[in-house]
Amino acid sequence: MNTRNHSPLSRTLRSAFFLVRIVAPFVWTAVVGALQLIAMAVIALWSGVPSALERMANEWLDRAVLAGWPSLYAPQLYYFFYVIGFGMVVVGWVLCSYLTVFLVGWLIF
């Protein structure tokens, strides 16, 4: 039997600390993923969006074929990867815009 009496504040703080320890790796992974999307969008903008999308779709298609995807469906898969790449670039641009507005607002005010 536990003879210690913990106050509600102590239990709440312990629970909050536990929650932070559980959630922190997922938050870190999301932040790193968002920064990778932003970097990919900026690189795609500098190198030209169509050529960057073609390179990404071709790379993903090559990986899919090497992993055993039937080459019969390669053209459809290429366009699917092209659309997925375009969506990722758009999401990266949106994240970059929000980050820019946040940083400018934070620096000015």
Summary of the structure (lengths in Angstrom):
residues: 109
radius of gyration: 22.4
end to end distance: 55.0
largest distance: 69.6
contacts: 247
relative contact order: 0.10
helix: 88%
strand: 0%
